Amino acid sequence: MGDPLRQDDVLGQKASAARRAFEARAMSPTKALRRALSRTADVLWDLALVTHGVSQEMADQDGVVDMLPPNHLLLLLDGSDGGLGIAMIDRELMTGMIEVQTILQVTQMPVENRPLTQTDAAMMAPLLDGTLERFERYLDGHPLRPQFSGYRFGAMVEDARTAGLLLDASSYRTLRVSIDLALGRRKGEMLIILPERPNTDSAEAAGASADAPGPHERELKLLPVQMNAVLCSVSLPLSEAQKLKPGDLIPLPPEALDVVEFIAGSGDAVAGGRLGQMNGMRAVRLMWPEAAEPPQASPPLDFMDAAAAQDDLAAPAAIAAAPAMMPDPEPAPEGAGEMAPADMMVGLPDLPSPEFDMGDFSFDAEGLGGAEGGEFDFDFAAAPMEPDES
């Protein structure tokens, strides 16, 4: 056998190659983000937003804090699973977005160096929410889609130090985008930082496989299933079986009607119950499978032993009262219908009610006094009350 470590390395290389081939056919995260930004600006404000490049890298908490420059707008991104991300929008890009929402055009006026407010953050919410929603939708079917799904605008963050205190993941995926607004009138940068979610591929695949039907489920549901109900198994020699003819009686044990088993086409017992009737119709109450193991089946009845025991125990009166041998069946007259269901259920016991037995609460009222058949007359209010001495 080969080295297990080498085999794992080979499998990892094959998996990486398959993922790269899939990402080449699907839309990559960088392309999806560029398209989401441009589409959101065009739909909301008819704004020409052009992205010149998107870079993607991984960073830890300290690396994320070092990426956040001072005096720029920092926004908190709330994840659907409770995760927190950070979005950074520089002042040039923020000014252009505020202008297009207030005066409906992007100017080239100098950027004012003023304190940032909650109003500035709120005016960035439409761009962020629309971009993140389209970004997630464009990555449909991509292996990295769970890493970017479920994030929306949250609130404003004062500075990089406060943002660092809110970050609790071990690693983060960062997307840095260079943006031009209105044919180059404003040029800025946006940074999106999202926490790395562990085992998202396997969790999503497991959820999809659990909810999705199997590849042949529809066809298998249309296949007929053969199932036989067996009341009792009788064992007898082949010579005796060859002598059987219509009208012969085969003795069965008394508990034959109490236990019925359902046998599948493979010969395995799949369920068991009790034969009877309910509401005027034939019925079987299933007793198992209720637990993991079916009840132990009684051994097959030996035909010779049962016949000998019946001959030894039979009294002359019982023999005289026994039913005569059934004659050969005669052909039914024309126009005769099938046996009525009521006639077929003769002798079947009634199945007990599935409700719980609440017990018998009947009692003898004669010992309580009063005339027979009259009402019980006793004045409880006039009865003296004795203290409990116990």
C-alpha positions as CSV (number, residue, x, y, z in Angstrom):
1,M,0.0,0.0,0.0
2,G,1.1,3.5,-0.7
3,D,1.8,6.3,1.8
4,P,-1.5,7.7,3.2
5,L,-0.1,11.2,3.3
6,R,0.8,11.0,-0.3
7,Q,-2.6,9.7,-1.2
8,D,-4.3,12.5,0.7
9,D,-2.1,15.0,-1.2
10,V,-3.0,13.5,-4.5
11,L,-6.7,13.7,-3.6
12,G,-6.4,17.3,-2.5
13,Q,-4.7,18.2,-5.8
14,K,-7.5,16.5,-7.8
15,A,-10.2,18.3,-5.7
16,S,-8.4,21.7,-6.2
17,A,-8.2,21.1,-10.0
18,A,-11.9,20.2,-10.2
19,R,-12.8,23.4,-8.2
20,R,-10.6,25.6,-10.5
21,A,-12.3,24.1,-13.5
22,F,-15.7,24.8,-12.1
23,E,-14.8,28.4,-11.2
24,A,-13.6,28.9,-14.7
25,R,-17.0,28.0,-16.1
26,A,-19.0,29.9,-13.4
27,M,-18.9,33.5,-12.5
28,S,-16.0,34.2,-10.1
29,P,-16.4,36.3,-6.9
30,T,-14.4,39.2,-8.3
31,K,-16.5,39.3,-11.6
32,A,-19.7,39.0,-9.6
33,L,-18.8,41.9,-7.3
34,R,-17.9,44.2,-10.3
35,R,-21.2,43.4,-12.0
36,A,-23.2,43.8,-8.8
37,L,-21.8,47.3,-8.1
38,S,-22.4,48.5,-11.7
39,R,-25.9,47.1,-11.9
40,T,-26.9,48.5,-8.5
41,A,-25.8,52.0,-9.4
42,D,-27.5,51.9,-12.8
43,V,-30.8,50.6,-11.4
44,L,-31.0,53.0,-8.4
45,W,-29.6,56.2,-9.8
46,D,-28.9,55.7,-13.5
47,L,-25.2,56.2,-12.5
48,A,-22.3,55.1,-14.5
49,L,-20.2,53.1,-12.0
50,V,-17.1,51.4,-13.4
51,T,-14.8,49.1,-11.5
52,H,-11.1,49.0,-12.6
53,G,-10.0,46.1,-10.5
54,V,-11.0,43.8,-7.7
55,S,-8.4,42.1,-5.5
56,Q,-9.1,39.3,-3.0
57,E,-7.0,38.1,-0.1
58,M,-7.2,36.5,3.3
59,A,-6.3,38.2,6.6
60,D,-6.5,37.7,10.4
61,Q,-8.0,40.1,12.9
62,D,-4.8,42.2,13.2
63,G,-4.4,42.3,9.4
64,V,-8.0,43.5,9.0
65,V,-7.4,46.4,11.5
66,D,-4.2,47.4,9.6
67,M,-6.2,47.5,6.4
68,L,-8.7,50.1,7.7
69,P,-7.3,53.6,7.0
70,P,-8.3,56.5,9.3
71,N,-10.8,59.3,8.3
72,H,-12.8,57.0,6.1
73,L,-16.3,55.7,6.5
74,L,-16.5,52.4,8.2
75,L,-19.8,50.4,8.1
76,L,-20.8,47.2,10.0
77,L,-22.3,44.4,7.9
78,D,-24.7,42.1,9.7
79,G,-24.8,38.4,8.7
80,S,-27.8,36.1,8.7
81,D,-25.9,33.7,11.0
82,G,-24.7,36.4,13.4
83,G,-21.4,37.0,11.7
84,L,-20.1,40.5,11.4
85,G,-18.3,42.1,8.5
86,I,-16.9,45.5,7.7
87,A,-17.2,47.8,4.7
88,M,-14.9,50.7,4.1
89,I,-15.8,53.5,1.7
90,D,-13.3,56.3,1.2
91,R,-14.3,60.0,1.3
92,E,-14.1,60.5,-2.5
93,L,-16.5,57.7,-3.2
94,M,-18.8,58.7,-0.3
95,T,-19.0,62.2,-1.6
96,G,-19.9,61.1,-5.1
97,M,-22.7,58.8,-3.8
98,I,-24.1,61.6,-1.6
99,E,-24.1,64.0,-4.5
100,V,-26.0,61.7,-6.9
101,Q,-28.7,61.2,-4.2
102,T,-29.0,64.8,-3.3
103,I,-28.4,66.9,-6.4
104,L,-28.7,64.1,-8.9
105,Q,-25.2,64.5,-10.4
106,V,-21.6,63.9,-9.5
107,T,-19.4,67.0,-9.4
108,Q,-15.7,67.5,-9.1
109,M,-15.8,69.8,-6.1
110,P,-13.1,69.3,-3.5
111,V,-13.9,66.8,-0.8
112,E,-14.7,68.4,2.5
113,N,-12.7,67.2,5.5
114,R,-15.4,67.1,8.0
115,P,-16.5,64.7,10.8
116,L,-18.5,61.7,9.5
117,T,-22.1,61.3,10.7
118,Q,-24.8,58.6,10.8
119,T,-26.5,60.3,7.9
120,D,-23.5,59.6,5.7
121,A,-23.7,56.0,6.7
122,A,-27.4,55.8,6.0
123,M,-26.9,57.2,2.5
124,M,-24.5,54.3,1.7
125,A,-27.0,51.7,2.7
126,P,-28.8,51.4,-0.7
127,L,-25.6,50.9,-2.5
128,L,-24.3,48.2,0.0
129,D,-27.6,46.3,0.3
130,G,-28.2,46.2,-3.5
131,T,-24.6,45.2,-4.2
132,L,-24.5,42.4,-1.5
133,E,-27.9,41.0,-2.7
134,R,-26.9,40.9,-6.3
135,F,-23.4,39.6,-5.4
136,E,-25.0,36.7,-3.6
137,R,-27.4,36.0,-6.5
138,Y,-24.7,36.1,-9.2
139,L,-22.7,33.5,-7.3
140,D,-25.5,31.0,-7.4
141,G,-24.0,27.5,-7.8
142,H,-20.5,28.7,-7.0
143,P,-18.6,26.8,-4.2
144,L,-17.8,30.1,-2.4
145,R,-21.4,31.4,-2.4
146,P,-22.0,30.5,1.3
147,Q,-19.1,32.7,2.3
148,F,-20.7,35.8,0.9
149,S,-24.4,35.1,1.5
150,G,-26.8,36.8,4.0
151,Y,-24.9,40.1,4.7
152,R,-26.6,43.5,4.8
153,F,-25.9,47.0,6.0
154,G,-25.8,47.3,9.8
155,A,-24.6,50.5,11.4
156,M,-21.7,53.0,11.4
157,V,-18.4,52.2,13.2
158,E,-16.5,55.1,14.7
159,D,-12.9,54.0,13.9
160,A,-10.7,51.0,13.2
161,R,-10.1,50.3,16.9
162,T,-13.8,49.9,17.5
163,A,-14.1,47.7,14.4
164,G,-11.3,45.5,15.7
165,L,-13.2,44.9,18.9
166,L,-16.3,43.7,17.0
167,L,-14.4,41.2,14.9
168,D,-14.3,37.7,16.5
169,A,-13.6,35.3,13.6
170,S,-10.1,33.8,13.1
171,S,-9.8,34.7,9.5
172,Y,-11.4,37.1,7.0
173,R,-11.8,37.3,3.3
174,T,-11.3,40.8,1.9
175,L,-12.4,42.3,-1.4
176,R,-10.8,45.6,-2.5
177,V,-12.5,47.5,-5.4
178,S,-11.3,50.6,-7.3
179,I,-14.3,52.5,-8.6
180,D,-14.9,55.4,-11.0
181,L,-18.1,57.4,-10.9
182,A,-19.7,59.4,-13.8
183,L,-16.9,58.8,-16.3
184,G,-14.1,59.6,-13.9
185,R,-15.5,62.6,-12.1
186,R,-14.9,60.8,-8.8
187,K,-12.5,58.0,-8.2
188,G,-12.5,56.1,-4.9
189,E,-12.1,52.7,-3.3
190,M,-14.3,50.3,-1.4
191,L,-13.2,47.5,0.9
192,I,-15.5,44.6,1.9
193,I,-14.3,42.3,4.7
194,L,-16.3,39.2,5.6
195,P,-15.5,36.4,8.1
196,E,-14.5,33.0,6.8
197,R,-17.2,30.5,7.5
198,P,-15.9,27.0,8.2
199,N,-17.4,23.9,6.5
200,T,-19.9,25.9,4.5
201,D,-19.5,23.6,1.4
202,S,-20.2,20.4,3.3
203,A,-23.0,21.9,5.3
204,E,-24.8,23.3,2.2
205,A,-24.2,20.0,0.3
206,A,-25.6,18.0,3.2
207,G,-28.7,20.3,3.5
208,A,-29.3,20.1,-0.3
209,S,-29.0,16.3,-0.3
210,A,-31.4,15.9,2.6
211,D,-34.1,18.1,1.0
212,A,-33.6,17.1,-2.7
213,P,-35.3,13.9,-3.9
214,G,-33.2,10.9,-5.0
215,P,-32.3,10.4,-8.7
216,H,-34.8,7.5,-9.0
217,E,-37.4,8.4,-6.4
218,R,-40.2,9.2,-8.8
219,E,-39.8,5.9,-10.7
220,L,-39.5,3.8,-7.6
221,K,-42.8,5.2,-6.2
222,L,-44.6,3.9,-9.3
223,L,-43.3,0.3,-8.9
224,P,-45.9,-2.3,-7.6
225,V,-45.1,-4.0,-4.3
226,Q,-46.2,-7.5,-3.5
227,M,-47.0,-8.3,0.1
228,N,-48.7,-11.4,1.5
229,A,-50.5,-11.6,4.8
230,V,-49.7,-14.9,6.6
231,L,-51.8,-16.1,9.5
232,C,-50.0,-19.3,10.3
233,S,-47.3,-21.6,8.9
234,V,-48.1,-25.3,8.7
235,S,-45.4,-27.9,8.3
236,L,-46.4,-31.3,6.8
237,P,-44.7,-34.1,4.8
238,L,-44.8,-34.0,1.1
239,S,-46.8,-37.2,1.0
240,E,-49.5,-35.6,3.1
241,A,-49.4,-32.5,1.0
242,Q,-50.0,-34.5,-2.2
243,K,-53.1,-36.1,-0.6
244,L,-54.8,-32.7,0.0
245,K,-57.9,-32.1,-2.0
246,P,-60.6,-29.4,-1.9
247,G,-62.7,-29.7,1.3
248,D,-59.9,-31.1,3.5
249,L,-59.5,-29.5,6.9
250,I,-56.1,-28.4,8.2
251,P,-56.1,-27.9,12.0
252,L,-54.8,-24.5,13.0
253,P,-53.7,-23.3,16.5
254,P,-56.2,-21.2,18.5
255,E,-53.9,-18.2,18.3
256,A,-53.8,-18.2,14.5
257,L,-56.2,-15.2,14.3
258,D,-54.3,-13.3,16.9
259,V,-51.0,-12.9,15.0
260,V,-50.7,-12.0,11.3
261,E,-47.4,-11.2,9.5
262,F,-46.9,-9.3,6.3
263,I,-44.3,-10.9,4.1
264,A,-42.6,-9.0,1.4
265,G,-41.7,-10.5,-2.0
266,S,-38.2,-11.4,-0.7
267,G,-39.7,-13.5,2.0
268,D,-38.8,-11.2,4.9
269,A,-41.4,-10.2,7.5
270,V,-41.8,-6.4,7.4
271,A,-44.8,-6.0,9.8
272,G,-47.1,-7.9,12.1
273,G,-50.4,-7.4,13.8
274,R,-53.7,-8.8,14.8
275,L,-56.6,-9.7,12.5
276,G,-60.1,-8.6,13.4
277,Q,-62.8,-6.1,12.4
278,M,-63.5,-2.5,13.1
279,N,-66.6,-0.4,12.2
280,G,-68.0,-3.3,10.2
281,M,-65.0,-3.8,8.0
282,R,-62.1,-6.2,8.1
283,A,-59.0,-4.7,9.7
284,V,-55.5,-5.5,10.9
285,R,-54.0,-3.7,13.8
286,L,-50.3,-3.4,13.3
287,M,-48.4,-4.3,16.5
288,W,-44.9,-3.9,15.0
289,P,-42.6,-2.5,13.7
290,E,-42.8,-0.4,16.9
291,A,-39.4,-1.4,18.1
292,A,-36.2,-2.3,16.4
293,E,-36.7,-6.0,16.5
294,P,-39.9,-7.8,15.4
295,P,-41.5,-10.3,17.9
296,Q,-40.3,-13.8,17.8
297,A,-42.4,-15.8,15.4
298,S,-43.9,-19.0,16.7
299,P,-42.4,-22.2,15.2
300,P,-44.3,-23.7,12.3
301,L,-47.2,-26.0,13.3
302,D,-46.4,-29.6,12.6
303,F,-49.4,-31.0,10.8
304,M,-48.9,-34.6,12.0
305,D,-48.4,-33.7,15.6
306,A,-51.5,-31.5,15.6
307,A,-53.6,-34.1,14.0
308,A,-52.5,-36.8,16.4
309,A,-53.1,-34.5,19.4
310,Q,-56.6,-33.7,18.1
311,D,-57.5,-37.4,17.7
312,D,-56.3,-38.2,21.2
313,L,-58.2,-35.4,22.9
314,A,-61.4,-35.6,20.8
315,A,-64.4,-37.0,22.7
316,P,-67.3,-38.8,21.0
317,A,-69.6,-35.9,21.6
318,A,-67.1,-33.5,20.2
319,I,-66.6,-35.7,17.1
320,A,-70.3,-35.8,16.6
321,A,-70.5,-32.1,16.9
322,A,-67.6,-31.5,14.5
323,P,-68.6,-30.1,11.0
324,A,-68.8,-32.6,8.2
325,M,-66.3,-32.7,5.4
326,M,-67.1,-30.0,2.9
327,P,-68.2,-31.4,-0.4
328,D,-66.7,-30.4,-3.7
329,P,-67.7,-26.9,-4.6
330,E,-70.4,-26.7,-7.2
331,P,-70.4,-24.1,-9.9
332,A,-72.2,-20.9,-8.8
333,P,-75.5,-20.2,-10.6
334,E,-75.6,-17.5,-13.1
335,G,-76.2,-14.0,-11.7
336,A,-74.9,-14.9,-8.3
337,G,-72.7,-12.2,-6.9
338,E,-69.7,-12.4,-4.7
339,M,-69.9,-13.1,-1.0
340,A,-71.1,-10.1,1.0
341,P,-68.4,-8.5,3.2
342,A,-70.5,-9.0,6.3
343,D,-70.6,-12.8,5.6
344,M,-66.8,-12.9,5.2
345,M,-66.2,-11.3,8.6
346,V,-68.2,-13.8,10.5
347,G,-66.1,-15.1,13.4
348,L,-63.6,-12.3,13.3
349,P,-63.1,-10.7,16.7
350,D,-63.6,-7.0,17.3
351,L,-60.4,-5.0,17.6
352,P,-60.2,-3.2,20.9
353,S,-60.5,0.6,20.9
354,P,-57.1,2.3,20.5
355,E,-57.9,4.6,23.4
356,F,-56.5,3.9,26.9
357,D,-58.5,1.8,29.3
358,M,-59.7,4.3,32.0
359,G,-60.8,1.5,34.3
360,D,-64.2,0.5,35.8
361,F,-65.5,3.1,38.1
362,S,-68.9,1.4,38.9
363,F,-69.7,0.9,42.6
364,D,-72.6,-0.3,44.7
365,A,-74.7,2.5,45.9
366,E,-76.9,0.4,48.2
367,G,-74.4,0.6,51.0
368,L,-74.6,4.4,51.0
369,G,-78.2,4.5,52.3
370,G,-81.3,5.8,50.7
371,A,-84.3,4.0,49.2
372,E,-83.7,1.5,46.4
373,G,-83.9,3.1,43.1
374,G,-84.3,6.6,44.7
375,E,-82.0,9.5,44.7
376,F,-79.1,9.7,47.1
377,D,-80.2,12.2,49.9
378,F,-77.5,13.5,52.2
379,D,-77.0,17.0,53.5
380,F,-73.2,17.6,53.4
381,A,-73.6,21.2,54.6
382,A,-75.2,20.0,57.9
383,A,-72.6,17.3,58.6
384,P,-70.2,18.2,61.5
385,M,-66.6,18.7,60.6
386,E,-64.1,16.8,62.7
387,P,-60.5,18.0,62.8
388,D,-57.9,15.8,61.4
389,E,-55.9,14.4,64.4
390,S,-53.2,12.8,62.3
